């Protein structure tokens, strides 16, 4: 073990002066994370939809609609501003000041009370399709509620009810929904977008970072220094272990710096430090083990780098570092379990929901990847150090 540590220390001194290590271990993952956070800033920190309301009715129906919007305002989902006329509301929409405008025509309440046709118009901004669809949904929900009240009053009237229709409508409107929607209070096993992309880029480039340790074995063979190492009183396995320790050290430093940097710079929420540490260590071991297999069968450092790049991109895409594959469902979600990236991201989601106890399935799966990789690489040690 002493010889392996000496080899690892020598390699780390050399790699500390290698700009490629700095590029793949820190600059690229941190830069892409910051870029994604900048592009997706509206998603990670959603703003309320802004709407305008033109009340030309000024009747009880318009008042009820204002109450419905006030409920959405209290929840922080929308912001509402009054507009003096339909023309003013359209100008606000065209200027992008609001996502949509609700136009309540004059006589809306009297038309509904008299059984005549009536409508609420929604004018949306073509550049704000989501806000327009939400506005249309709000208006449709309100009109559906009015239709229900109107049908109930008409049914009561035809049934011989002696209650005043206006009072009956008020009583029906005051009744709670028979089937309310209740939000599940359980913690969600889902990372916020900022944390998701920070973790995704970190684990994606981890497979590029750890290659600098194991591929140096091939550089040593090319430069002729491996022959001198083998001529020394060393076991070939000590040489391979030293290279693996170098890869693990680079991977741990890279992940540690990225966790701290993204937490401070963009507010990524990785979770409790103990759980994050378990996932990081097991993830680094899994990446090192799989990359070691590639280095063990490659003939040159260039060939190993090419194969490892293919492995990193394929496993990263399959594991959902760019898009959340797990949410797609179906066979693709099941196949993604063959990627350590998927287990790392799933472990962070479980950590957010269940705390440290939730990471053990992912940690176990990552350690299985590591053991398999180290076992195969160890079996190929003779080939890996041939000269």
C-alpha positions in Angstrom: 0.0 0.0 0.0 2.9 2.3 0.7 4.1 2.0 -2.9 0.6 2.7 -4.2 0.4 5.9 -2.1 3.8 7.0 -3.3 2.7 6.5 -6.9 -0.6 8.3 -6.3 1.3 11.3 -4.7 3.6 11.5 -7.6 0.8 11.5 -10.1 -1.2 14.1 -8.2 1.7 16.4 -8.2 2.0 16.1 -12.0 -1.8 16.4 -12.6 -1.9 19.5 -10.4 0.0 21.2 -13.2 -2.2 19.8 -16.0 -4.6 22.4 -17.3 -6.8 19.6 -18.8 -7.6 18.4 -15.3 -8.7 21.9 -14.2 -10.8 22.2 -17.4 -12.7 18.9 -17.1 -12.9 18.7 -13.3 -14.0 22.3 -12.5 -14.3 24.8 -15.3 -16.5 23.0 -17.7 -19.0 21.5 -15.2 -19.2 24.8 -13.3 -19.5 26.9 -16.4 -22.3 24.8 -17.9 -24.1 24.7 -14.6 -24.0 28.5 -14.5 -25.1 28.8 -18.1 -28.1 26.4 -17.6 -29.1 28.3 -14.5 -29.0 31.6 -16.4 -31.0 30.2 -19.3 -33.5 28.4 -17.1 -33.7 31.1 -14.5 -37.4 31.7 -15.1 -38.0 28.0 -14.5 -36.0 27.7 -11.3 -37.5 30.9 -9.9 -41.0 31.2 -11.5 -42.7 34.6 -11.4 -46.4 35.0 -10.9 -48.5 35.5 -14.1 -49.6 39.2 -14.6 -53.1 39.8 -15.8 -55.3 42.8 -16.4 -59.1 42.9 -15.7 -61.6 45.2 -17.5 -64.8 45.3 -15.4 -67.6 46.8 -17.6 -70.2 44.8 -15.8 -69.8 46.0 -12.2 -72.4 43.4 -11.0 -72.4 40.4 -8.7 -70.9 38.1 -11.4 -67.9 40.5 -11.8 -67.5 40.6 -8.0 -67.5 36.9 -7.8 -64.9 36.7 -10.6 -62.7 39.2 -8.6 -63.0 37.0 -5.6 -61.8 34.0 -7.6 -58.8 36.0 -8.8 -58.1 37.2 -5.3 -57.7 33.6 -4.2 -55.1 33.0 -6.8 -53.4 36.3 -5.8 -53.2 35.2 -2.2 -51.4 32.0 -3.3 -48.8 34.1 -5.2 -49.7 32.5 -8.5 -51.0 35.7 -10.3 -50.8 39.4 -10.1 -53.9 41.4 -11.2 -54.2 45.0 -12.3 -57.3 46.9 -13.3 -57.7 48.4 -16.8 -60.1 51.1 -17.7 -61.1 49.8 -21.1 -60.7 46.9 -23.5 -58.4 49.1 -25.6 -56.2 49.8 -22.7 -56.1 46.1 -21.8 -55.1 45.1 -25.3 -52.3 47.7 -25.3 -51.0 46.2 -22.0 -51.0 42.8 -23.6 -49.3 44.0 -26.8 -46.6 45.8 -24.8 -45.9 42.6 -22.8 -46.9 44.3 -19.5 -49.4 41.5 -18.8 -49.7 37.9 -20.1 -53.4 38.2 -20.7 -56.5 40.3 -20.0 -59.9 39.4 -18.8 -62.7 41.4 -20.5 -66.0 41.3 -18.5 -68.7 42.9 -20.8 -71.4 45.3 -19.6 -74.6 43.5 -18.7 -72.9 40.2 -17.9 -74.7 39.8 -14.5 -78.1 40.8 -15.9 -77.7 38.5 -19.0 -76.9 35.5 -16.7 -79.8 36.4 -14.4 -82.2 36.6 -17.4 -81.0 33.3 -18.9 -79.4 35.0 -21.9 -76.1 34.0 -23.4 -73.0 35.7 -22.0 -69.3 35.3 -22.2 -66.0 36.3 -20.6 -63.3 37.2 -23.2 -59.6 36.4 -22.6 -57.0 38.3 -24.7 -53.6 36.7 -24.5 -50.1 37.7 -25.5 -48.7 35.5 -28.3 -45.3 35.6 -26.6 -46.7 34.3 -23.3 -48.5 31.1 -24.3 -48.3 29.5 -20.9 -49.7 32.6 -19.1 -52.5 32.7 -21.7 -53.4 29.1 -21.2 -53.5 29.6 -17.5 -55.8 32.6 -17.9 -58.1 30.7 -20.2 -58.2 27.9 -17.6 -59.1 30.4 -14.8 -61.9 31.9 -16.9 -63.2 28.4 -17.9 -63.2 27.2 -14.3 -65.2 30.3 -13.3 -67.7 29.9 -16.1 -68.1 26.2 -15.4 -68.9 27.1 -11.8 -71.5 29.6 -13.0 -73.0 27.1 -15.3 -73.4 24.6 -12.4 -75.1 27.3 -10.3 -77.4 28.2 -13.1 -78.4 24.6 -13.8 -79.0 24.0 -10.1 -81.3 27.1 -9.8 -83.2 26.1 -12.9 -83.7 22.6 -11.6 -85.0 23.9 -8.3 -87.3 26.3 -10.1 -88.8 23.6 -12.2 -89.2 21.4 -9.1 -91.5 24.0 -7.6 -89.1 25.7 -5.2 -90.5 28.9 -3.6 -87.1 30.3 -2.8 -86.2 33.5 -4.6 -83.9 32.6 -7.5 -81.2 35.1 -6.6 -81.1 33.8 -3.0 -81.1 30.2 -4.3 -78.1 31.1 -6.6 -76.3 32.6 -3.7 -76.8 29.5 -1.5 -75.7 27.2 -4.3 -72.6 29.3 -5.0 -71.7 29.2 -1.3 -71.7 25.4 -1.3 -68.1 23.9 -1.2 -66.9 21.7 -4.0 -68.1 18.1 -3.6 -64.8 16.7 -4.6 -62.0 19.1 -3.5 -58.4 18.5 -4.6 -56.1 17.9 -1.7 -52.3 18.2 -2.2 -50.2 15.4 -0.8 -48.2 16.8 2.1 -45.5 14.2 1.7 -42.1 15.4 0.6 -41.5 15.3 -3.1 -38.8 13.0 -4.5 -37.8 15.7 -7.0 -34.9 18.1 -7.2 -35.4 21.7 -8.1 -34.0 22.6 -11.5 -31.0 24.4 -10.2 -29.9 21.5 -8.0 -30.8 19.0 -10.8 -28.5 20.5 -13.4 -25.8 21.3 -10.9 -25.7 17.6 -9.9 -26.2 16.4 -13.4 -23.2 18.4 -14.8 -21.0 17.4 -11.8 -21.6 13.6 -12.2 -21.4 13.9 -16.0 -17.9 15.4 -16.0 -16.9 13.2 -13.1 -16.3 10.4 -15.7 -14.0 12.7 -17.6 -12.1 13.8 -14.4 -11.3 10.4 -13.0 -9.8 9.2 -16.3 -6.6 11.3 -15.7 -5.4 8.9 -13.1 -5.9 5.5 -14.8 -4.9 6.7 -18.3 -1.6 7.8 -16.9 -0.7 4.1 -16.7 -0.8 4.1 -20.5 1.2 7.3 -20.7 3.9 5.6 -18.5 4.0 2.6 -20.9 4.4 4.9 -23.9 7.1 6.9 -22.3 9.0 3.8 -21.0 8.7 4.6 -17.3 6.4 1.7 -16.8 9.2 -0.7 -17.6 11.3 0.8 -14.8 8.4 0.6 -12.4 8.0 -3.1 -13.2 11.7 -3.7 -12.8 11.5 -2.3 -9.3 10.4 -4.5 -6.3 6.8 -3.6 -6.8 3.7 -5.7 -7.4 1.9 -4.8 -10.7 -1.3 -4.5 -8.6 0.4 -1.7 -6.5 0.9 0.3 -9.7 -2.7 0.0 -10.7 -4.0 0.8 -7.1 -1.8 3.9 -7.2 -3.4 5.0 -10.4 -6.9 4.3 -9.1 -6.1 6.3 -5.9 -5.1 9.2 -8.2 -8.4 9.0 -10.0 -10.4 8.9 -6.8 -8.6 11.9 -5.3 -9.2 14.0 -8.4 -12.9 12.9 -8.5 -13.4 13.7 -4.8 -11.8 17.2 -5.1 -13.8 18.0 -8.2 -17.1 16.9 -6.7 -16.4 18.6 -3.4 -15.5 21.9 -5.0 -18.6 21.8 -7.3 -20.9 21.0 -4.4 -19.7 24.0 -2.5 -19.4 26.4 -5.5 -22.9 25.7 -6.8 -24.4 26.0 -3.4 -22.8 29.4 -2.8 -23.1 30.8 -6.4 -26.5 29.7 -7.5 -28.2 28.3 -4.4 -28.2 24.6 -5.3 -29.7 22.5 -2.5 -27.7 19.3 -2.4 -29.1 18.2 1.0 -27.6 17.1 4.4 -23.8 16.9 4.2 -23.5 13.4 5.4 -25.9 12.0 2.7 -24.2 14.1 0.0 -20.8 12.8 1.2 -22.0 9.2 0.9 -23.3 9.7 -2.6 -20.2 11.6 -3.7 -17.8 9.0 -2.4 -19.8 6.1 -3.9 -20.2 8.0 -7.1 -16.5 8.6 -7.4 -15.7 5.0 -6.7 -18.3 3.8 -9.4 -16.9 6.2 -12.0 -13.3 5.2 -11.2 -14.1 1.5 -11.4 -15.8 1.8 -14.8 -13.2 4.0 -16.3 -10.5 1.6 -15.0 -12.0 -1.2 -17.1 -11.7 0.9 -20.2 -8.1 1.8 -19.4 -7.3 -1.9 -18.8 -8.3 -2.9 -22.3 -7.2 0.1 -24.3 -3.8 0.0 -26.1 -3.0 3.7 -26.0 -3.9 6.7 -23.9 -5.6 8.3 -26.9 -7.7 5.2 -27.5 -8.6 5.0 -23.8 -9.6 8.7 -23.8 -11.9 8.2 -26.8 -13.5 5.1 -25.3 -14.0 6.8 -22.0 -15.6 9.8 -23.6 -18.1 7.6 -25.4 -18.8 5.8 -22.1 -19.2 9.1 -20.2 -21.6 10.5 -22.8 -23.6 7.3 -23.2 -24.1 6.7 -19.5 -24.7 10.4 -18.9 -27.5 10.6 -21.5 -29.0 7.3 -20.3 -28.8 8.4 -16.7 -30.7 11.6 -17.2 -28.0 14.2 -16.6 -29.5 16.4 -19.4 -33.2 15.6 -19.0 -34.9 13.7 -16.2 -35.2 10.3 -17.8 -36.9 8.8 -14.7 -40.0 11.0 -15.4 -40.4 9.7 -18.9 -41.4 6.3 -17.6 -41.7 3.1 -19.7 -38.8 0.9 -20.8 -36.3 3.8 -21.1 -36.7 4.6 -17.4 -36.0 1.0 -16.5 -33.0 0.8 -18.8 -31.6 4.0 -17.2 -31.0 2.0 -14.0 -27.9 0.6 -15.8 -26.3 4.0 -15.5 -24.6 5.2 -12.2 -25.6 8.7 -13.1 -29.3 7.7 -12.6 -28.6 6.3 -9.2 -26.6 9.4 -8.1 -29.4 11.8 -9.1 -32.1 9.5 -7.6 -30.1 9.3 -4.4 -30.1 13.1 -4.2 -33.9 13.2 -4.7 -34.3 10.5 -2.0 -32.0 12.5 0.3 -34.3 15.5 -0.2 -37.4 13.5 0.7 -36.2 11.1 3.4 -32.9 12.4 4.7 -29.8 10.4 5.1 -31.6 7.1 5.4 -33.0 7.5 1.9 -29.6 7.4 0.1 -28.7 3.8 1.0 -30.3 2.1 -2.0 -28.5 4.5 -4.4 -25.2 4.2 -2.4 -25.5 0.4 -2.6 -26.1 0.4 -6.3 -23.1 2.8 -6.9 -20.9 0.6 -4.8 -22.0 -2.4 -6.9 -20.8 -0.5 -10.0 -17.5 0.2 -8.3 -16.9 -3.4 -7.2 -17.7 -4.8 -10.6 -15.4 -2.2 -12.2 -12.5 -2.8 -9.8 -12.9 -6.6 -10.1 -12.8 -6.6 -13.8 -9.9 -4.1 -13.9 -8.0 -6.2 -11.3 -8.5 -9.3 -13.4 -7.0 -7.4 -16.3 -4.1 -6.0 -14.3 -1.4 -7.9 -16.2 -2.8 -6.6 -19.5 -3.1 -3.1 -18.1 0.6 -2.9 -17.1 2.1 -4.9 -20.1 5.0 -3.2 -21.8 
